[in-house]
Amino acid sequence: MPMKDQITEKLTKAFTPQSLEVEDESHRHAGHAGHRPGGETHFRVHIVAEAFRGRSRIDRHRMINSALEAELTGGVHALAIHASAPDEAAERPNSVSAP
């Protein structure tokens, strides 16, 4: 299963998000540290979930890093995280509702 799909699946199971977008940005990092041929090393996550209500930004990142521990130690070099509670999320034109 592609890493993007693994990340999507794990975050969906862990947080039941209202919206989730996982972008593989590996192609933007060719020649940089951590990049491998074939990509799947650099990702950006936009997630909106009730689980983040009342949590600090650092707590949210820790929650996501914990959910993705295996991926972060097994090949993902960089993960940019944008996590918010439903009432904090500004409408994003490219956001995708979670299944």
C-alpha positions, 0 to 999 in steps of 0.5 A: 500500500502506498505510504500516502494511503497508509497515512490516510488510513491511520489518521482516519482510524485514530481521529475520525476527521471531518476532513483530511488531506494528505499530500506527497511532496517528495517530488519537491525535495529531490536532491535534498536530505531524506529524499529517495528515488521513488519518493514517499518521503515528504508529506503534508497533512491537513486534518480537522478533527474534534479530537484536537479541540482544546489541545495546543498545537504541540499536543496535536503534533504529538498526537499525530506523530504518535499515530504515525510512529511506524511510518516516521521511523520507517521511511517518512523523512518529513511531515508538515502538519496542519491540525485544527478542531472543526470550529477553527478550520477555515474553509479550504478550497482543496480540502477533502472530507474524510470517508 
